[in-house]
């Protein structure tokens, strides 16, 4: 996993093959997200800027700020509802795409290649979400598990998208899936509805997400998600929200309100 500790500023110790980043831009290379104070911030920059300290570890002293990340799973076409909101507010997000469902016909049940490209063009990120959206942990062999991860990453990259991260379908992972993701991905996310932001150091290949609206923990409301943002700010952590725009329980209006609550464009100074 990535290791974070204090060294005059917050410093980051990372394995060469286990880099994690928060924040993105139109040319960024990390998970989409933003400083809740309103400034895009890439925690993990090029490894060329890091200082090798032995045993495959590198040291990079840089500020680590609270961060909010939205990841929509599955690439359902309802995700187009995010597009005008993101454009209006200048905010990016991540789309977790199932490679086996890529197609060229706008208006179908899932996003077409051209629709995904629209998101990429405004600074959003594409992440892998398997070939067939199966519970990878439950597959019988290592080879079957790898066949859901490596071809997915390869197919999405072949579209010209910079795809470096993976989201486990159904939050399903085990030691083998984490090992496979370490071969092909920078990081991988699960879902553990703790209604809290991720601690530091981050679990690189099993970071948690807060289910929001669809698949949310029972009793969750918009205020619940605002409380997660508050904790991320107060504790200098990363809040990752899991979204499913295609689901009947998703609430696009409250999603927009939550973006506003993060303070995007404000002067909170965090």
C-alpha positions in Angstrom: 0.0 0.0 0.0 1.0 3.6 -0.2 2.4 5.0 3.1 1.9 8.6 4.2 3.7 10.3 7.0 4.8 13.8 8.2 8.1 15.2 7.2 8.0 19.0 7.7 5.0 18.8 5.3 2.9 15.8 4.7 5.2 13.4 2.9 4.4 10.4 0.8 6.2 7.1 0.7 5.1 5.0 -2.3 6.1 1.8 -3.9 7.0 2.3 -7.6 4.2 0.0 -8.7 1.6 1.3 -6.1 1.1 4.9 -6.9 -2.0 6.7 -5.8 -3.3 10.1 -6.7 -6.2 12.4 -6.0 -7.2 15.2 -8.2 -7.3 15.5 -12.0 -7.3 18.0 -14.8 -7.9 17.8 -18.5 -4.3 16.5 -18.8 -4.2 14.8 -15.4 -3.3 11.2 -14.7 -5.0 10.5 -11.4 -8.4 9.8 -9.8 -10.8 12.5 -10.5 -11.5 14.7 -7.5 -10.8 18.2 -6.2 -9.6 20.1 -3.1 -12.7 21.0 -1.1 -11.2 24.5 -1.0 -11.6 24.7 -4.8 -8.2 24.1 -6.3 -7.3 21.0 -8.3 -4.5 19.2 -6.6 -2.5 16.2 -7.8 -1.0 14.5 -4.8 1.0 12.0 -6.8 3.1 13.6 -9.5 5.6 12.0 -11.8 7.9 9.4 -10.1 10.7 11.3 -11.8 10.3 14.0 -9.2 10.6 11.5 -6.3 13.6 10.6 -4.3 14.6 6.9 -4.2 15.2 5.8 -0.6 15.8 2.0 -1.2 13.8 -1.2 -1.1 11.6 0.0 -4.0 10.4 3.0 -2.1 10.5 6.6 -3.1 9.9 9.7 -1.0 8.0 12.8 -2.2 7.4 15.7 0.1 4.2 17.5 -0.9 1.0 18.8 0.6 -1.8 16.3 1.1 -5.2 18.0 1.3 -8.7 16.7 2.0 -10.2 15.4 -1.1 -13.7 14.5 -2.4 -14.1 12.0 -5.3 -17.2 10.9 -7.1 -17.1 7.6 -9.0 -20.0 6.4 -11.1 -20.2 2.7 -11.8 -21.2 0.7 -14.9 -21.4 3.5 -17.5 -25.2 3.5 -17.7 -26.4 6.1 -20.1 -28.2 7.9 -17.3 -24.7 9.1 -16.4 -25.1 11.7 -19.2 -27.1 13.6 -16.5 -23.9 14.4 -14.8 -22.5 16.1 -17.9 -24.2 19.5 -17.8 -23.6 19.7 -14.0 -19.9 19.0 -14.4 -19.5 21.5 -17.2 -21.4 24.2 -15.3 -19.4 23.8 -12.2 -16.0 22.9 -13.8 -15.8 19.7 -11.7 -14.4 16.3 -12.9 -15.4 12.8 -11.8 -14.6 9.2 -12.6 -16.6 6.8 -14.8 -16.0 3.1 -14.0 -16.6 1.4 -17.4 -17.3 -2.2 -18.2 -15.2 -2.9 -21.3 -17.4 -5.7 -22.6 -20.2 -3.2 -23.0 -18.4 -0.6 -25.2 -20.4 0.3 -28.3 -20.8 3.0 -30.9 -24.5 3.7 -30.7 -25.5 6.8 -28.7 -28.8 6.5 -27.0 -28.4 2.9 -25.8 -28.6 1.6 -22.3 -24.9 2.3 -21.7 -22.7 5.1 -22.7 -21.2 4.9 -26.1 -17.6 5.5 -26.9 -18.3 9.1 -28.1 -20.3 9.9 -25.0 -17.5 8.6 -22.7 -15.2 10.8 -24.8 -17.3 13.8 -24.0 -16.5 13.3 -20.3 -12.8 12.7 -21.0 -12.7 15.9 -22.9 -13.8 17.9 -19.8 -11.2 16.3 -17.6 -13.0 13.3 -16.3 -11.3 10.0 -15.8 -12.1 6.5 -17.0 -11.5 3.5 -14.7 -11.7 -0.2 -15.4 -14.8 -2.1 -14.1 -14.1 -5.6 -15.5 -15.0 -7.1 -18.8 -18.3 -8.6 -17.9 -19.3 -7.1 -14.5 -19.0 -10.4 -12.5 -18.0 -10.9 -8.9 -14.3 -11.4 -9.5 -13.6 -12.8 -6.1 -16.0 -15.7 -6.7 -14.4 -16.9 -9.9 -12.7 -20.3 -9.6 -9.2 -19.6 -10.8 -6.5 -17.0 -10.8 -6.6 -17.0 -14.6 -10.4 -16.3 -14.7 -9.9 -13.4 -12.3 -7.1 -12.0 -14.4 -9.2 -12.3 -17.5 -11.7 -9.9 -16.1 -9.0 -7.3 -15.2 -6.2 -7.2 -17.7 -8.3 -7.3 -20.9 -10.6 -4.6 -19.4 -7.7 -2.3 -18.8 -6.2 -3.0 -22.2 -9.4 -2.5 -24.1 -10.1 0.9 -22.4 -6.6 2.1 -23.0 -6.9 1.1 -26.6 -9.6 3.7 -26.9 -6.9 6.3 -26.2 -8.0 6.9 -22.6 -5.5 7.0 -19.8 -6.9 4.3 -17.6 -4.8 3.4 -14.5 -7.3 2.5 -11.8 -9.9 -0.2 -11.3 -13.2 -0.6 -9.4 -14.2 -4.1 -8.3 -17.7 -5.0 -9.4 -20.0 -5.5 -6.4 -17.0 -4.5 -4.2 -15.9 -8.1 -4.6 -12.2 -8.7 -4.1 -9.7 -11.1 -2.4 -5.9 -11.4 -2.1 -5.6 -12.7 -5.7 -7.6 -9.9 -7.2 -5.5 -7.4 -5.3 -2.4 -9.1 -6.6 -3.6 -9.0 -10.2 -4.6 -5.3 -9.9 -1.1 -4.5 -8.6 0.2 -5.8 -12.0 -2.1 -3.7 -14.2 -3.5 -0.8 -12.2 -2.3 2.0 -10.0 -5.1 1.5 -7.4 -8.4 -0.3 -7.0 -11.5 0.5 -5.1 -14.0 -1.6 -3.2 -17.1 -0.6 -1.4 -17.4 -0.7 2.4 -20.3 1.4 3.6 -18.7 2.9 6.7 -20.1 6.3 6.0 -16.6 7.8 6.6 -13.7 9.0 4.5 -10.7 6.8 3.8 -7.9 6.9 6.5 -4.3 7.6 5.6 -2.3 5.6 4.7 -4.7 4.6 1.9 -5.3 0.9 1.2 -4.1 1.1 -2.4 -5.9 -1.9 -3.8 -8.9 -1.9 -1.5 -9.8 1.7 -0.7 -13.4 2.1 0.5 -16.3 4.1 -1.0 -19.4 5.6 0.5 -22.5 4.3 -1.3 -24.6 7.4 -2.1 -28.3 7.2 -2.9 -28.2 3.9 -4.8 -26.8 1.1 -2.7 -26.4 3.4 0.3 -26.3 2.3 3.8 -29.8 2.1 5.3 -31.0 5.5 6.6 -28.5 7.6 4.6 -29.6 11.1 3.5 -28.0 14.0 1.9 -27.0 15.2 5.3 -25.2 11.9 5.8 -23.0 12.6 2.8 -22.4 16.2 3.9 -21.2 14.8 7.2 -18.7 12.6 5.3 -17.4 15.7 3.5 -17.1 17.5 6.9 -15.1 14.7 8.3 -12.8 14.6 5.2 -12.1 18.4 5.8 -11.7 18.1 9.6 -9.5 15.0 9.5 -7.6 15.8 6.2 -8.8 12.6 4.5 -10.2 11.4 1.2 -14.0 10.9 0.8 -14.9 8.6 -2.1 -18.6 8.4 -3.1 -19.9 5.4 -5.1 -22.7 6.4 -7.5 -25.0 4.6 -9.9 -26.8 7.1 -12.1 -28.9 4.4 -13.8 -30.4 3.3 -10.5 -33.9 4.5 -9.5 -32.6 5.6 -6.1 -30.0 7.9 -7.6 -30.7 11.6 -7.0 -29.1 13.9 -9.5 -30.4 17.1 -7.8 -28.9 16.1 -4.5 -25.7 15.1 -6.2 -25.4 18.7 -7.5 -26.1 20.0 -4.0 -23.4 17.8 -2.6 -20.9 19.3 -5.1 -21.9 22.7 -3.9 -21.4 21.7 -0.3 -17.8 20.6 -0.9 -17.0 24.3 -1.4 -15.8 24.0 -5.0 -14.7 27.5 -6.0 -14.8 28.8 -2.5 -11.9 30.1 -0.4 -12.0 27.6 2.5 -8.2 27.2 2.1 -8.2 23.5 2.6 
